[in-house]
Amino acid sequence: MQQELHHITSRKVRMTKLTGIALGSLFVLGFFGMAAIYVWTLTHPGCSIGIQPPANLPQPEEVWLENLHGQRLRAWYYPPQNKAAILAAGAGTGSLGDNLPPVSFLIVHGYGILQIDQRNCANPASPVTMGMEEFQDIEAGLAYLNTKTDVKRIGIFGFSMGGVTAIRTAARNPEIVAVLAEGGYHNMGDNIIKPDKHKSVFENAFLYTIAGMLWIYSGVNPWQVSPVDDLATISPRPVFLIYGEHEAESGHARAQYDAALPPKQLWTVPGGNHGSNYLVAPEIYEAKILDFFNRTLLP
């Protein structure tokens, strides 16, 4: 009887251990699975199929750019009337058509615009890298503009990930003489893990896992993607940073402004947030951006 009870107890202990191992394995798989799904969603935002140019503007020239990886990216080019052209760098869905950054008012005022699609829509397509490698795509656009005889001065205007890309591209290419970046992060690694925020052990582990997966995905250390460090290298070319009131703290707007060297300016849009600044104050928004590019790109 005692021997039988011993066997039953041993089986129960083994079953408890196996159950614990199974539950632990499921937890780990679920943990990494959630992180993988998040990273996949972040790096595969989808392609804007069938997007059309705004009806109130002249039809752009469709051109195909080739980056260093041999990817061909679609771009729309509006030739300038004033010998100044601006590279438009967008978020995960690209900058074509009415996607941010808004450029229609710049075209109306005679500026040339080159809107560049994202690499998830390229041929062959690849994941978006959240600003890690997108500067190479914008450099392909810069090379194209350098072939145009009607372009004498080149600026760049980026939104969100495109704001990061604008800063990183300008830091590497002195031909870009004016930089406008809206709503970008200050350092990718810190933007993911948010070291200045109190978090649980589980939250920290989850965020570090996301950063690690992005590192594996792109081959680039997220902490080395640091616009706040690139800003100082742009001077003496002018930099204009735009942040909504409700995104300025998370985007470390003031730290980026302090890191940049003169000439520089920062506009915090009252009541604005990520992607809504143009809608909150359209007239002031257009006026400030036109003033910046008029001062920096026109003779």
C-alpha positions in Angstrom: 0.0 0.0 0.0 2.8 2.4 0.9 4.7 1.6 -2.2 1.6 2.3 -4.3 1.1 5.6 -2.6 4.8 6.4 -3.2 4.3 5.8 -7.0 1.2 7.9 -7.1 2.9 10.8 -5.3 5.9 10.5 -7.6 3.7 10.6 -10.7 1.9 13.6 -9.3 5.2 15.4 -8.7 6.4 14.6 -12.2 3.1 15.8 -13.7 3.3 19.0 -11.7 6.9 19.6 -13.0 5.9 18.8 -16.6 2.9 21.1 -16.3 5.1 23.9 -14.9 7.6 23.4 -17.7 4.8 23.4 -20.3 3.2 26.5 -18.9 6.6 28.3 -18.7 7.3 27.3 -22.3 3.9 28.6 -23.5 4.6 31.9 -21.6 8.0 32.3 -23.2 6.6 31.4 -26.7 3.7 33.8 -26.2 6.1 36.6 -24.9 8.3 36.3 -28.0 5.3 35.8 -30.2 3.7 39.0 -29.1 7.0 40.9 -29.6 7.5 39.3 -33.1 3.9 40.3 -34.1 4.5 43.9 -32.9 7.8 44.2 -34.8 6.2 42.6 -37.9 3.4 45.1 -37.8 5.8 48.0 -37.3 8.1 47.0 -40.2 5.3 45.9 -42.6 2.9 48.8 -42.7 1.4 47.9 -46.0 1.7 49.5 -49.4 -0.5 52.4 -50.6 -1.8 50.7 -53.8 -3.7 52.9 -56.2 -2.7 56.1 -54.5 -3.3 59.1 -56.8 -1.7 62.6 -57.0 -3.9 65.5 -55.6 -6.4 66.6 -58.3 -5.7 70.3 -57.7 -2.0 70.0 -58.7 -0.3 69.5 -62.0 0.5 65.8 -62.7 3.9 64.8 -61.4 6.6 63.0 -63.3 6.8 59.4 -62.1 10.4 58.3 -61.7 12.0 55.2 -60.3 15.0 55.5 -58.0 17.5 52.8 -57.1 19.1 52.6 -53.7 22.3 50.9 -52.6 20.6 47.6 -52.2 19.4 47.6 -55.7 15.8 48.3 -54.8 13.7 50.4 -57.2 11.5 52.9 -55.4 8.7 54.8 -57.0 8.8 58.6 -56.7 6.8 61.5 -57.9 8.6 64.6 -59.1 7.1 68.1 -59.4 9.7 70.3 -61.2 10.5 73.7 -59.5 9.5 77.1 -60.7 12.1 78.8 -58.5 15.2 76.6 -58.8 14.7 75.1 -55.4 13.6 71.5 -54.7 12.6 69.7 -51.5 12.9 66.0 -50.7 9.8 64.7 -49.0 10.5 61.9 -46.5 7.3 60.2 -45.1 6.4 57.7 -42.4 5.9 54.0 -42.9 3.4 54.5 -45.7 5.6 56.7 -47.8 5.2 60.3 -48.9 3.3 60.0 -52.2 0.1 62.0 -52.8 -1.5 63.4 -49.7 0.6 61.4 -47.2 2.5 63.4 -44.7 4.5 65.6 -44.8 2.1 68.0 -46.6 3.7 69.5 -49.6 0.9 70.8 -51.8 1.2 74.4 -50.6 4.9 74.3 -51.4 4.3 73.1 -54.9 1.7 75.9 -55.4 4.4 78.4 -54.3 6.8 77.2 -56.9 9.0 74.7 -55.1 10.0 71.5 -56.7 9.1 68.4 -54.7 10.3 64.8 -54.9 8.0 62.5 -53.0 9.5 59.1 -52.4 7.7 55.8 -51.6 8.8 53.5 -48.8 10.9 50.3 -49.3 8.0 48.0 -48.4 6.5 49.1 -51.7 9.9 48.8 -53.6 10.9 46.3 -56.2 12.0 44.0 -54.6 10.2 44.9 -51.4 11.8 44.8 -47.9 10.7 45.7 -44.4 10.7 49.3 -43.2 13.5 49.9 -40.8 12.0 52.9 -38.9 14.7 55.3 -40.1 17.7 52.9 -39.7 18.4 52.6 -43.4 15.8 54.8 -45.1 18.4 57.6 -45.5 19.8 55.4 -48.4 16.4 55.7 -50.2 16.4 59.5 -49.8 20.0 59.6 -51.0 18.8 58.0 -54.2 16.4 60.9 -54.5 19.1 63.3 -53.8 21.2 61.8 -56.6 18.3 62.2 -59.0 17.8 65.9 -58.0 21.5 66.5 -58.6 21.0 65.6 -62.2 18.4 68.2 -62.8 19.6 71.4 -64.3 16.7 73.4 -63.1 17.5 72.6 -59.4 20.1 74.9 -57.8 19.4 74.3 -54.1 18.0 71.3 -52.2 16.1 71.1 -48.9 14.4 68.2 -47.1 11.1 67.9 -45.2 10.4 64.8 -43.2 7.5 63.6 -41.0 7.7 61.0 -38.2 10.1 58.3 -39.4 10.8 60.7 -42.3 11.8 63.4 -39.8 14.5 61.0 -38.5 15.4 60.2 -42.1 15.7 63.8 -43.0 18.1 64.5 -40.1 20.2 61.4 -40.9 20.3 62.1 -44.6 21.3 65.8 -44.1 24.1 64.8 -41.6 25.6 62.6 -44.4 25.0 64.9 -47.4 26.1 68.5 -47.4 24.3 69.2 -50.6 21.1 69.4 -48.5 21.1 73.0 -47.4 18.0 73.2 -45.3 16.4 70.6 -43.0 12.8 70.5 -41.6 12.0 67.5 -39.4 8.6 67.0 -37.8 7.6 64.5 -35.1 10.6 62.2 -35.1 12.2 60.3 -32.3 15.5 61.4 -30.7 17.2 58.0 -30.3 15.6 54.8 -31.6 16.8 52.5 -28.8 15.7 54.8 -26.0 12.4 55.6 -27.9 11.6 51.9 -27.7 12.5 51.1 -24.1 11.8 54.6 -22.6 14.4 54.5 -19.9 13.0 57.6 -18.2 9.7 55.9 -17.5 8.9 53.6 -14.6 8.1 50.1 -15.9 7.6 46.6 -14.5 10.2 43.9 -15.1 7.9 42.3 -17.6 7.5 45.6 -19.6 11.2 46.1 -19.6 11.8 42.6 -20.9 9.2 43.0 -23.6 10.6 46.3 -24.8 14.2 45.1 -24.9 13.0 42.0 -26.8 11.4 44.4 -29.4 14.6 46.4 -29.7 16.6 43.1 -30.1 14.3 41.9 -32.8 14.6 45.1 -34.7 18.4 44.8 -34.4 18.2 41.3 -35.9 15.8 42.4 -38.6 17.8 45.3 -39.8 21.4 44.5 -38.7 21.5 47.9 -37.2 21.9 48.7 -33.4 18.8 50.8 -32.5 20.8 52.9 -30.1 23.2 53.9 -32.9 20.2 55.4 -34.8 20.4 58.7 -32.9 19.1 61.9 -34.6 19.9 63.8 -31.4 23.6 63.1 -32.0 23.4 63.8 -35.8 21.9 67.2 -35.4 25.1 69.0 -34.3 26.8 67.9 -37.5 24.3 69.7 -39.8 25.4 73.2 -38.8 25.9 75.8 -40.3 23.0 74.6 -42.4 19.7 75.6 -40.8 17.4 73.1 -39.0 13.7 73.6 -38.2 12.1 71.1 -35.8 8.3 70.9 -35.4 6.5 69.0 -32.6 2.9 69.0 -31.4 2.3 70.1 -27.8 1.2 66.6 -26.9 4.2 64.8 -28.5 7.0 67.2 -27.6 8.0 65.5 -24.4 7.9 61.9 -25.7 9.9 63.0 -28.8 12.4 64.9 -26.7 11.9 68.0 -28.8 13.8 70.3 -26.4 16.8 67.9 -26.1 17.0 67.8 -29.9 16.8 71.5 -30.2 19.5 71.9 -27.6 21.7 69.4 -29.5 21.5 71.3 -32.8 23.8 74.2 -33.4 22.7 77.5 -34.9 21.0 78.4 -37.1 18.0 76.4 -35.6 14.4 76.8 -34.6 11.8 74.8 -32.7 8.1 75.3 -33.0 5.8 73.5 -30.5 2.3 73.6 -32.0 -0.3 74.5 -29.4 -2.8 71.7 -29.2 -1.0 69.6 -31.8 -0.1 66.0 -31.7 1.6 63.4 -33.9 0.2 63.8 -37.4 -2.3 66.5 -36.5 -0.2 69.7 -36.4 -1.1 70.7 -39.9 -4.8 70.2 -39.1 -4.7 72.1 -35.8 -3.1 75.3 -37.2 -3.0 75.1 -41.1 -2.4 78.7 -41.9 0.4 79.2 -39.3 1.8 75.9 -40.3 2.1 76.8 -43.9 3.3 80.3 -43.2 6.2 79.1 -40.9 7.3 76.4 -43.3 7.2 78.8 -46.3 9.1 81.4 -44.4 11.8 78.8 -43.5 12.3 77.5 -47.0 12.1 81.0 -48.5 14.9 82.2 -46.3 17.1 79.1 -46.8 16.5 78.0 -50.4 15.7 81.1 -52.4 18.4 83.6 -53.4 
